[in-house]
Amino acid sequence: MSEIGTTAVIGTGNIGGTLGRAFARAGHAVVFGSRNPAASEAAGDTGAKVATPEEAVAAADTVLLAIPADDVQAFLRTHADALAGKLVLDATNRFPLPVLHSADLVRAMVPTARYARAFNSQAWETFADPRWDGEPGHLFYTVFDAADAPTVEALISAVGLVPAFAGLGRPDLLDAALFLMVPAYETHGRRTGLRLVHD
Ligand SMILES: NC(=O)c1ccc[n+]([C@@H]2O[C@H](COP(=O)([O-])OP(=O)(O)OC[C@H]3O[C@@H](n4cnc5c(N)ncnc54)[C@H](OP(=O)(O)O)[C@@H]3O)[C@@H](O)[C@H]2O)c1
């Protein structure tokens, strides 16, 4: 049993599929929430489970949102009761509005849920292959409750990246991290990473 409990990965596309398989390969308990679990091949050879979103949320301690941002509100409305008290980890980006995150939406629709944001500022190609010259890149994250930092850090580490704390309650800075990276993606390609160096 993973120390961070079970992670539900909602959405089995580029982001959800890549992250969920990486979490499972690192030894974490993962259940994908898919609209069509019977047809899904998201788990691959990892041993992760694939279930309906309802079943996945019910089983989870942490719920990673990896669906189109336009669908987040409907997801929260449908699963509000089941999400109560859980950690909602938001990887979604709501384009083209200036605010990309769903922190306010989560707070309004599931007031007892805890919110964290990560995996929004770099491309899925980086989550699939997180090293450059043999060294891992960094990934920014934020939590509102410091007690949730170890869970988010464990999931970032599971992907092979190094967690970089952006401060408590700063989903705005996680949006900014993406905006700052976009010109580099356009110049150097989507698998462009970030590395913090220090003594
Ligand atoms: N692509 C990237 O590199 C990247 C990077 C950072 C953040 N993001 C964000 O991550 C989220 C997912 O992006 P993606 O590239 O993984 O998209 P994607 O490949 O299209 O996958 C989205 C998944 O969400 C589920 N889904 C689709 N429509 C849905 C709906 N109407 N309601 C509920 N679930 C639905 C589907 O899984 P099922 O069919 O199994 O339900 C689908 O596979 C987006 O918010 C995006 O902004 C993407």
The ligand as a Gaussian input file, in Angstrom:
#p B3LYP/6-31G(d) Opt

LIG

0 1
 N       -1.436000      17.996000     -23.074000
 C       -0.553000      18.548000     -22.222000
 O        0.668000      18.488000     -22.440000
 C       -1.062000      19.225000     -20.969000
 C       -0.112000      19.757000     -20.069000
 C       -0.551000      20.303000     -18.859000
 C       -1.893000      20.340000     -18.576000
 N       -2.819000      19.852000     -19.465000
 C       -4.232000      19.896000     -19.122000
 O       -4.618000      18.572000     -18.787000
 C       -5.994000      18.367000     -19.157000
 C       -6.081000      17.147000     -20.057000
 O       -5.296000      17.403000     -21.213000
 P       -4.906000      16.189000     -22.196000
 O       -3.906000      16.735000     -23.133000
 O       -4.586000      14.984000     -21.412000
 O       -6.287000      15.980000     -22.968000
 P       -6.801000      14.664000     -23.705000
 O       -5.634000      13.902000     -24.234000
 O       -7.868000      15.100000     -24.620000
 O       -7.427000      13.790000     -22.512000
 C       -8.497000      14.250000     -21.742000
 C       -9.186000      13.042000     -21.128000
 O      -10.247000      13.524000     -20.319000
 C      -11.369000      12.684000     -20.496000
 N      -12.443000      13.523000     -21.054000
 C      -12.553000      14.013000     -22.267000
 N      -13.684000      14.724000     -22.406000
 C      -14.285000      14.668000     -21.228000
 C      -15.502000      15.175000     -20.758000
 N      -16.319000      15.883000     -21.548000
 N      -15.821000      14.934000     -19.493000
 C      -15.031000      14.195000     -18.711000
 N      -13.847000      13.668000     -19.130000
 C      -13.502000      13.914000     -20.374000
 C      -11.032000      11.594000     -21.475000
 O      -10.752000      10.384000     -20.754000
 P      -11.880000       9.215000     -20.785000
 O      -12.344000       9.103000     -22.192000
 O      -11.168000       8.005000     -20.304000
 O      -12.969000       9.649000     -19.868000
 C       -9.802000      12.101000     -22.150000
 O       -8.912000      11.076000     -22.488000
 C       -6.460000      19.652000     -19.826000
 O       -7.159000      20.444000     -18.894000
 C       -5.156000      20.351000     -20.227000
 O       -5.284000      21.755000     -20.236000
 C       -2.424000      19.286000     -20.648000

